[in-house]
Structures are given as C-alpha cells and as structure tokens.
Amino acid sequence: MAAVRPRRTRVRRALLILTFALATSVGSIALGPVLTAPRIADPIAAARPSPSPERTFRDKIYANLGPTSPTPARPLGASIAIRRPTPEGPSATTAMRRALQARLDQLRERYGVPGISVTILFPDGSSWLGASGMADVVAKKPVSPVTPFAIASVSKTFTAALVIALAQDGAIDLDEPVRTYLPNLKVNARITVRQLLDHTSGLRDYFFHPAIDKKLLTEPTERWDAADAMRYVGKAYFKPGTGWHYSNTNYLVLGLLAEQVGGEPLGDQIRTRFLEPLGLRHTWYQPTEAPITDVAHGYRFASTSKDATAIDLSDGSPFMPFTSVVTAAAGAGAIASTSTDLARWARALYAGAVLSPESVDAMVGGISLTAPYEPRVPYGLGVQRLDIDGAASLGHSGRLLGFRSAVRWLPDEDIAIAVLTNQSRTDPGVFVRALLKIARDEGACVNCTSQR
C-alpha cells in the first residue's frame, strides 16, 4: 500500500458514492426484486394467514428467469436445524493457530487491506483471535483482537433481534402494519413489521438518494437523526409484499419502532437486552454511546490497484467512519464492535441463548429468496443464509464507507467466525472462506500459506 493522505472534501464524489451505501458485502443483493418462497409458521406472530405475493409479480419474475435460471431456494427453517453447542468438532490447536495467522497475513497483503481483525470460536470452547495490519496507518497503530470497527449492516442483526424480542414479549405483532405503532410515519399504511424485517416492504433505500450523498459527504461533522434521514426516502420499489429489495430504510424504521414500543433509546435497549447479559463489553451504538477504546480508522482508495493511495476518512471524532454517515445510519448500521464480541453474538443469537427457540426458528425461517443474478442469498428476518464450501451458515455482512464486515455461525459444526476490516473494496467473504477451510480441516491445512 502506497502513501496515505487525510480525507479531502474535494475527493471525487462519484467514487465515494460507489462505496458509500450501507449494503451487504455479498455483491448485488440490493439490485432488484427477487422471489419469495412460502413462509413457515411463525409462533411469535398472531395466528393469521400471511398475504401471498401478487400473482402478477410472481408470473412476471418467472417469465423473466428463463429456462436456465435457478429455482427458488427452500425455506430456511426447512434446510437448517438449529443445533445447540456441543464439545464435538475442531479445536484451536497450536498448529492451526499458526496456519490461520499465516494465511491471514498473506491474504491481507495480497488484497492491500489496511487492517483486519478475526475471531473464530470452536465447539470445544477454544478460540483463535487473529489480527493483521494497521488500525491507524499514519499513527502506525496496529490492529489488535480488541480493536473496534464499524460493523455496518451487521448492526441489523441487533435491531432485528430487539424487534423480535419485543414481539416475543407480546409488545409487537409482526403482522400488524408498522403505523399501528408509529401512526405519524409517512409510509404505505399496509407495510407490516415483518415486511420491514425481511425487506419485502418496498421502501426505497434512503442511502441511495443523490441528495443525501452530497449532504453527508460535504458536511461530515453534521449529526443526523432518523427523522432527517426519512426525508430522503423516495418512491417505493413496489407494493408491500410483492417483491424483495434490500433497503436500509427498513431498519431505520425498525429502530424508530423499537424506541416507540420499548420506551427507551435504541442503544440503551440493545445494551440492556443483549450486550450486558452476554458480557459484550466492546460493542456500542455509536450515535448515543461513547467509544470504549481506540477505534480503527476507515480507508478508501484512490484506485483499484493494490498499492493505491489510501485516504483516511476520519473527521477527528470517535465516530466510524465519520459523524454524518454513522448518525444517519442509525438502526440500519451504526453499531461498533470487535470481532470477538461479534463471533460470540452470532453464536448466542442463532443457537438460542438470546431469543426463544421458537423465535430463532421464526427468524431464520422467515422467507427464502432467489434471484436472477449472483449471488443468490436467502434472507430471513435480519439474517442471511449462505453456504460456505457446502456448509450452511447464518449471519450477516456489512459495508459502509471505509469498512466491511462479515459474521457467520455454522450450525452443523458450531463454529462462529467474525471478520472486520477498515476498507470497503475487498469482500470479507474471501477471508471467511479461506480461514474456515483451515478451521474445518482441524489443522490439517498447516501448509495453506503456500496455496494461491
């Protein structure tokens, strides 16, 4: 990586916009509507039938897929059995730890990533905490296993879990219109809470509005609230329940919903419900909570070259990447955390330590999706299902200007992995796949550093 220079307001806005959106790091997931498969029974919602997608929508999509297009994926609940942790499986041996660190260093150098933190939790209670590169390139501060990063859309797992917990308590009905709880919200009156959770509401993504791009980037120290951001929600993608489109607006609204129903700020509820009981001491909601320790700086690059000049995006505040973006992200992507906290969170959430087993089943079995473009990623209620070299996994990915992240839990093997990086051009899935290969081979791949 070549020279590093501080962020300039004259940086080309077009390049920033390309890496700016709070989208998942799995490629084109936000590009267009996809099909919905039948829902499985949801024990935490009222016992009423869910509305079917409009026939015209389904007919149109099937007609466009053509004979070589993929068939809809199976409902998540039918394809993944939530398995409670057991002592069986791989363990973090000394040889494996050496192999993992060597592979991490190699991949970070290959892709020109400034800094990266990784945690892998194994079923026997052992773990590997890996770090490579710099949290602050100019100050030469290395990444450590406890360096916090912006986790971007992985924040949605916390927002979704909170809303589902409120539904579990009986305070929310997932199949009620969201305006039942937020009557002054200016959205389609038919949009339900569930449709916000699974991205079938049709609400347009406010982060893709050209005007918000300009304002956030030219006024980086300005603080936003959700009401400010809602002004940038444009015309709907489709009628509620008739399509699928990843949209940060859904989780912006869910954050407002949780605050209205729960009676406390979003960050306070997340801390009380999840962070404190689980001992996640290095995780916080950035808009309203002070940073816990020195944080990673986010970087973007002047070109796609591995040795391109890195541009530090920090505005001098503790916010990652900077004030305007993270405060506008709110419930859609404003949490900061460490890889260790996130790996523990993923295991606790999907293995049933946070929500009831019935609620977890509802979360991972919400709907199943396919699409006429790669990758075909099923999405439930705030959770992605992704096969990794034949192994089913649950989790989420995140992308924010200067940061990319991924967290996965493999239910069949009870392995959790979290990858945090302070750049937004390289998919963290590259690291997830390579490191899990070593971990799942129980240390057999000691010579992985020679692989290309």
Secondary structure, 3 states (H helix, E strand, C coil): CCCEEECCCCCCHHHHHHHHCCECCCCCCCCCCCEECCCCCCCCCCCCCCCCCCHHHHHHHHHHHCCCCCCCCCCHHHHCCCCCCCCCCCCCCHHHHHHHHHHHHHHHHHHCCCEEEEEEECCCCCEEEEEEEEEECCCCEECCCCCCEECHHHHHHHHHHHHHHHHHCCCCCCCCEHHHCCCCCCCCCCCEHHHHHCCCCCCCCHHHCHHHHHHHHHCCCCCCCHHHHHCCCCCCCCCCCCCCCCCHHHHHHHHHHHHHHHCCCHHHHHHHHHHHHHCCCCCEECCCCCCCCCCCCCEEECCCCCCCCEEECCCCCCCCCCHHHHHHHHHHCCEEECHHHHHHHHHHHHCCCCCCHHHHHHHHCCCCEECCCCCCCCECCCCEEEEECCEEEEEEEEEECCEEEEEEEECCCCEEEEEEECECCCCCHHHHHHHHHHHHCCCCCCCHHHCC
